[in-house]
Amino acid sequence: MTSSAMPLAMAIPGLKVRIISLAGGRSLQERLISMGLNIGSEINVVKKGMPGPFLIATGETRLAIGAGMAHKIMVSEP
């Protein structure tokens, strides 16, 4: 992966990435932020969905998010 932006859904499992933007409407952005997924946060991709949820880790917390959300979170390598 290069340092260019891509959707979280395209990240490879085991990769550490940094959130650079959150697409979608206000309610989706607020929901992601309430889950601790802020711009600038570093997350690890634990398991790629397809089918099923994407599993990500931020610190000691693991989260499951749907594929639709994963496509709206833009990331790059830290």
Sequence and secondary structure as in RCSB ss.txt:
>XXXX:A:sequence
MTSSAMPLAMAIPGLKVRIISLAGGRSLQERLISMGLNIGSEINVVKKGMPGPFLIATGETRLAIGAGMAHKIMV
SEP
>XXXX:A:secstr
  SS EEGGGS TT EEEEEEE S HHHHHHHHHTT  TT EEEEEE  SSS EEEEETTEEEEE HHHHHHEEE
E  
